[in-house]
Amino acid sequence: MTAPNEERLRRLAAWADRFADESFTPGVWVESTTGPDGVIQLGWFDLSDAGQSFVSEMYELGWVYAFDWMAWLRSPEGKRLSSGPEPIGSASSDDLAKLITAIIRGERFGDGQIEGAFRSGILLAIARRADALGRG
């Protein structure tokens, strides 16, 4: 279910303080292991409770939605907005939804997408832009 846009923006903006907190982590990397039988279990990115809460809330609020996010990421606009935090300062609410969708859905295809967006400052920029859009 999609929340009204004002509420969606407010709740996304509330993540800015969490993302800016030095103790916040979206998760940890679990190292690959080799069992006694020689079977290798590849490592993966394990979302923290806070990271999982973010993902769940984005789905709940309708920030993650069905569209061809892979093609969008290859478009000039997708490349620009996913290149770092600076371009997000002029993003629309729709742009934020596309970027959030690409980050969260991308995690399914390549572990660490959420961590990369967090470490690069993109998630913080998204939350701050939501705050600015919510203030009008």
C-alpha positions as CSV (number, residue, x, y, z in Angstrom):
1,M,0.0,0.0,0.0
2,T,1.3,3.4,-0.9
3,A,1.1,6.1,1.7
4,P,0.2,9.7,0.8
5,N,3.2,11.5,-0.6
6,E,3.5,13.9,2.3
7,E,3.8,11.0,4.8
8,R,6.1,9.1,2.5
9,L,8.5,12.0,2.3
10,R,8.3,12.6,6.0
11,R,9.1,9.0,6.9
12,L,11.9,8.8,4.3
13,A,13.3,12.1,5.6
14,A,13.3,10.6,9.2
15,W,16.1,8.2,8.0
16,A,18.5,11.2,7.5
17,D,19.5,11.3,11.2
18,R,20.0,7.5,11.3
19,F,22.1,7.5,8.2
20,A,24.2,10.4,9.5
21,D,24.8,8.7,12.9
22,E,28.4,7.3,12.9
23,S,27.2,4.1,14.7
24,F,24.6,3.2,12.0
25,T,25.4,0.3,9.8
26,P,23.1,-1.2,7.1
27,G,24.7,-4.6,7.7
28,V,27.9,-6.6,7.7
29,W,29.7,-8.8,5.2
30,V,29.8,-12.5,6.1
31,E,33.0,-14.1,4.9
32,S,33.1,-17.2,2.6
33,T,33.7,-20.5,4.4
34,T,34.9,-23.9,3.3
35,G,33.4,-26.8,5.1
36,P,35.2,-30.0,6.1
37,D,33.9,-31.6,2.9
38,G,35.5,-28.9,0.8
39,V,32.2,-27.3,-0.1
40,I,32.6,-23.5,-0.3
41,Q,29.8,-21.3,0.9
42,L,30.2,-17.8,-0.7
43,G,30.1,-14.8,1.5
44,W,27.2,-12.4,1.5
45,F,26.0,-9.1,2.8
46,D,23.8,-9.6,5.9
47,L,21.4,-6.7,6.5
48,S,21.4,-5.4,10.1
49,D,18.0,-5.0,11.9
50,A,18.2,-1.3,11.0
51,G,19.0,-2.1,7.4
52,Q,16.1,-4.5,7.1
53,S,13.8,-2.0,8.8
54,F,14.7,0.6,6.1
55,V,14.1,-1.9,3.3
56,S,10.7,-3.0,4.8
57,E,9.6,0.6,5.4
58,M,10.5,1.6,1.8
59,Y,8.3,-1.3,0.5
60,E,5.5,-0.4,3.0
61,L,5.5,3.2,1.9
62,G,5.5,2.4,-1.8
63,W,9.0,3.8,-2.5
64,V,9.9,0.5,-4.1
65,Y,7.6,-0.3,-7.1
66,A,7.5,-2.3,-10.3
67,F,9.2,-0.6,-13.3
68,D,12.2,-1.5,-15.5
69,W,14.8,-0.2,-13.0
70,M,17.7,-1.9,-14.8
71,A,17.0,0.0,-18.0
72,W,16.5,3.2,-16.0
73,L,19.9,2.8,-14.3
74,R,21.5,2.6,-17.8
75,S,19.6,5.8,-18.9
76,P,21.4,9.2,-18.7
77,E,19.1,10.2,-15.8
78,G,19.7,6.9,-14.0
79,K,23.4,7.2,-14.4
80,R,23.4,10.8,-13.2
81,L,21.3,10.2,-10.1
82,S,23.2,7.0,-9.1
83,S,26.6,8.6,-9.6
84,G,26.8,10.1,-6.1
85,P,25.0,12.3,-3.6
86,E,25.3,15.6,-5.4
87,P,22.8,15.1,-8.2
88,I,20.2,14.0,-5.7
89,G,19.8,17.6,-4.5
90,S,17.6,18.3,-7.5
91,A,15.8,15.0,-7.6
92,S,12.0,14.8,-7.7
93,S,9.9,12.5,-5.5
94,D,9.6,10.2,-8.6
95,D,13.4,10.2,-9.1
96,L,13.8,9.2,-5.4
97,A,11.4,6.3,-5.8
98,K,13.3,5.1,-8.9
99,L,16.6,5.3,-7.2
100,I,15.4,3.6,-4.0
101,T,13.8,0.9,-6.1
102,A,17.1,0.3,-8.0
103,I,19.2,0.2,-4.9
104,I,16.9,-2.2,-3.0
105,R,16.0,-4.4,-5.9
106,G,19.7,-4.4,-7.0
107,E,20.6,-6.0,-3.7
108,R,18.9,-9.2,-4.9
109,F,21.3,-9.3,-7.9
110,G,24.5,-8.2,-6.2
111,D,25.1,-8.2,-2.5
112,G,26.2,-4.9,-1.1
113,Q,24.1,-2.5,-3.2
114,I,22.5,-1.0,-0.1
115,E,25.9,-0.8,1.7
116,G,27.4,0.9,-1.3
117,A,24.6,3.5,-1.5
118,F,25.0,4.1,2.3
119,R,28.8,4.4,2.2
120,S,28.8,6.7,-0.8
121,G,26.3,9.1,0.9
122,I,23.5,8.4,-1.6
123,L,21.1,7.1,1.0
124,L,21.7,10.1,3.2
125,A,21.3,12.4,0.2
126,I,18.0,10.7,-0.6
127,A,16.7,11.2,2.9
128,R,17.8,14.8,3.0
129,R,16.1,15.5,-0.4
130,A,12.9,13.9,0.9
131,D,13.1,16.4,3.8
132,A,13.5,19.3,1.4
133,L,10.7,18.1,-0.9
134,G,8.4,17.6,2.2
135,R,9.0,21.2,3.3
136,G,7.9,22.4,-0.1
